[in-house]
Amino acid sequence: MLCERAVGSNGLTGHGLRNIIFSEGVFANPALFEWCISSGKGVMKVGVVSDTHVSRIDQLPRDLVDRLKEVDLIVHLGDYTGRELLDGLGRLCDFRGVAGNMDSPELRAALPETDVLDVNGKRLGLIHGWGAPWGIQGKLRDRFEGVDAILYGHTHMAKNELIEGVLFFNPGSATGKFPALRKTYGILVIDEYIQGEIIAIE
């Protein structure tokens, strides 16, 4: 994967540089997100949300709903917490999701605790998460084998980090529920590589 512009330590793009940034097929530098050249395979755009803690889709930020209409797949990582929200997201786009610890028995019956998706040959592990946020990546990794990325929620703290060849991707809370400092969601673009971006909702 070649990127025609590279990013310095201050996050600004510079010209005249060609940078190759990848690790085991996982690309996790959101500052370079828009500059990456597709490998030529079909590109899949995945909208990732979590910890919404609302009952209906009309209680989500309007900008978020509009952006989710543009993706190929929506993934919700738990704590919806209403069935109407689940149904509303499913009407927007292809949808996959897992249950969270705050979800009702009805939602827990409808959704798995974990899931693994194959998107363009990349394996994505889906899980909400549990317990304290410290050391959560190690606990989550023990739940999956042979995945390229682990998508999770629970902490309300956004994360987009490559750890030992696996992308750990937490979109934060789409409604800014404490302890989140702002409303955020995530976008994954998947072709030969996985490109992750955390987006703040104004």
C-alpha positions as CSV (number, residue, x, y, z in Angstrom):
1,M,0.0,0.0,0.0
2,L,1.5,3.3,-1.1
3,C,0.6,6.7,0.4
4,E,1.6,9.7,-1.7
5,R,1.7,12.0,1.3
6,A,3.3,11.2,4.7
7,V,2.5,12.6,8.1
8,G,5.0,14.2,10.4
9,S,5.0,14.0,14.2
10,N,2.7,17.0,14.3
11,G,0.1,15.1,12.2
12,L,0.4,17.5,9.2
13,T,0.8,16.1,5.7
14,G,3.9,16.8,3.8
15,H,4.5,16.7,0.1
16,G,7.2,14.9,-1.9
17,L,7.3,11.9,0.3
18,R,6.2,8.3,-0.4
19,N,5.5,6.3,2.7
20,I,4.6,2.6,3.1
21,I,2.7,2.2,6.3
22,F,1.3,-1.2,7.1
23,S,1.7,-4.1,9.5
24,E,0.4,-7.6,8.7
25,G,-2.3,-6.1,6.5
26,V,-3.7,-3.8,9.1
27,F,-3.5,0.0,8.5
28,A,-4.2,2.1,11.5
29,N,-3.1,5.7,10.9
30,P,-6.2,8.0,10.6
31,A,-4.1,11.0,9.7
32,L,-3.2,9.2,6.4
33,F,-6.7,7.9,5.9
34,E,-7.8,9.9,2.9
35,W,-4.5,9.6,1.0
36,C,-4.3,5.9,0.7
37,I,-4.5,4.3,-2.7
38,S,-6.9,1.4,-3.0
39,S,-5.4,-2.0,-3.9
40,G,-8.0,-2.4,-6.6
41,K,-10.2,-4.9,-4.7
42,G,-13.8,-3.9,-3.9
43,V,-13.7,-1.4,-1.0
44,M,-16.1,-1.9,1.9
45,K,-16.9,1.0,4.2
46,V,-18.1,0.0,7.7
47,G,-19.7,2.4,10.1
48,V,-18.9,1.5,13.8
49,V,-21.0,2.7,16.7
50,S,-21.3,1.8,20.3
51,D,-22.7,2.8,23.7
52,T,-25.5,4.9,22.4
53,H,-27.8,4.3,25.4
54,V,-30.9,5.5,23.6
55,S,-34.2,3.9,22.7
56,R,-34.8,5.0,19.1
57,I,-32.8,6.1,16.1
58,D,-34.2,9.6,16.1
59,Q,-32.4,10.1,19.4
60,L,-29.1,9.7,17.7
61,P,-27.2,12.8,16.4
62,R,-28.6,13.6,13.0
63,D,-25.2,13.9,11.4
64,L,-24.3,10.4,12.6
65,V,-27.5,8.9,11.0
66,D,-26.8,10.7,7.7
67,R,-23.3,9.3,7.6
68,L,-24.4,5.8,8.4
69,K,-26.7,5.9,5.4
70,E,-23.5,6.2,3.2
71,V,-21.7,3.0,4.5
72,D,-21.9,-0.6,3.3
73,L,-22.3,-2.1,6.7
74,I,-23.3,-0.8,10.2
75,V,-21.8,-2.5,13.3
76,H,-23.1,-1.7,16.8
77,L,-21.0,-3.0,19.6
78,G,-23.6,-3.0,22.4
79,D,-25.5,-0.9,24.9
80,Y,-28.1,0.3,22.5
81,T,-30.3,0.1,24.8
82,G,-33.7,0.0,23.0
83,R,-35.0,-2.6,20.5
84,E,-36.4,0.3,18.4
85,L,-32.9,1.5,17.9
86,L,-31.7,-1.9,16.8
87,D,-34.6,-2.1,14.3
88,G,-33.9,1.4,13.0
89,L,-30.3,0.8,12.3
90,G,-31.2,-2.4,10.4
91,R,-33.5,-0.4,8.1
92,L,-30.6,2.0,7.2
93,C,-28.2,-0.6,5.9
94,D,-26.8,-4.1,6.3
95,F,-26.3,-4.5,10.0
96,R,-24.4,-6.7,12.5
97,G,-24.2,-6.2,16.2
98,V,-23.5,-7.7,19.6
99,A,-25.2,-7.2,22.9
100,G,-23.8,-5.1,25.7
101,N,-24.0,-5.4,29.5
102,M,-26.7,-2.7,29.8
103,D,-29.0,-4.2,27.1
104,S,-32.3,-5.7,28.0
105,P,-33.0,-9.4,28.1
106,E,-34.9,-9.0,24.8
107,L,-31.9,-7.5,23.1
108,R,-29.6,-10.1,24.6
109,A,-31.8,-12.8,23.2
110,A,-31.7,-11.2,19.7
111,L,-28.0,-10.6,19.6
112,P,-24.8,-12.6,20.2
113,E,-22.2,-11.8,22.8
114,T,-19.5,-12.1,20.3
115,D,-19.3,-12.4,16.5
116,V,-16.6,-12.7,13.8
117,L,-17.2,-11.1,10.4
118,D,-15.2,-11.8,7.2
119,V,-15.0,-8.5,5.2
120,N,-12.9,-8.6,2.1
121,G,-10.9,-11.4,3.6
122,K,-10.2,-9.6,6.8
123,R,-11.6,-11.1,10.0
124,L,-13.2,-8.7,12.4
125,G,-13.9,-9.8,16.0
126,L,-17.0,-8.1,17.6
127,I,-17.5,-7.8,21.3
128,H,-18.9,-5.3,23.8
129,G,-16.4,-5.8,26.6
130,W,-16.7,-5.9,30.4
131,G,-15.1,-4.8,33.6
132,A,-12.6,-2.0,34.1
133,P,-11.0,-0.3,31.1
134,W,-7.4,-1.0,32.3
135,G,-6.0,-4.0,30.5
136,I,-9.1,-4.6,28.5
137,Q,-7.2,-5.2,25.3
138,G,-5.5,-8.3,26.8
139,K,-8.9,-9.7,28.0
140,L,-10.5,-9.1,24.6
141,R,-7.6,-10.7,22.7
142,D,-8.1,-13.9,24.7
143,R,-11.6,-14.2,23.3
144,F,-10.5,-14.3,19.6
145,E,-8.1,-16.3,17.5
146,G,-6.9,-15.4,14.0
147,V,-8.6,-12.0,13.7
148,D,-7.2,-8.9,12.0
149,A,-9.1,-6.4,14.2
150,I,-11.1,-6.5,17.4
151,L,-14.0,-4.0,17.5
152,Y,-15.3,-3.3,21.0
153,G,-17.1,-0.7,23.2
154,H,-17.9,-0.6,26.9
155,T,-15.3,1.9,28.0
156,H,-16.8,4.9,26.1
157,M,-13.2,5.9,25.2
158,A,-12.3,5.9,21.5
159,K,-9.3,3.8,20.5
160,N,-7.7,3.1,17.1
161,E,-4.4,1.3,17.8
162,L,-2.4,-1.5,16.3
163,I,-1.2,-3.8,19.0
164,E,1.0,-6.8,17.9
165,G,-0.6,-6.9,14.4
166,V,-4.2,-6.6,15.6
167,L,-6.2,-3.4,15.2
168,F,-8.1,-2.6,18.5
169,F,-10.9,-0.3,17.5
170,N,-13.3,1.3,19.9
171,P,-15.6,4.0,18.4
172,G,-16.3,5.6,21.8
173,S,-19.9,6.7,22.7
174,A,-22.0,8.0,19.8
175,T,-24.0,10.0,22.3
176,G,-21.1,11.2,24.5
177,K,-22.1,9.3,27.6
178,F,-19.8,9.7,30.6
179,P,-16.8,9.1,30.8
180,A,-16.6,10.0,27.1
181,L,-15.3,13.6,26.5
182,R,-17.2,13.9,23.2
183,K,-19.5,12.1,20.9
184,T,-17.6,9.9,18.5
185,Y,-18.1,7.0,16.0
186,G,-15.8,5.1,13.7
187,I,-15.3,4.3,10.1
188,L,-13.4,1.3,8.8
189,V,-12.4,1.1,5.1
190,I,-11.5,-2.4,4.2
191,D,-9.9,-3.6,1.0
192,E,-6.5,-5.3,1.1
193,Y,-5.9,-3.4,4.3
194,I,-8.0,-2.1,7.2
195,Q,-8.1,1.7,7.6
196,G,-9.5,3.1,10.8
197,E,-10.7,6.6,11.6
198,I,-12.4,8.0,14.8
199,I,-14.8,10.8,13.9
200,A,-16.1,13.5,16.4
201,I,-19.7,14.5,16.1
202,E,-20.2,18.2,16.6
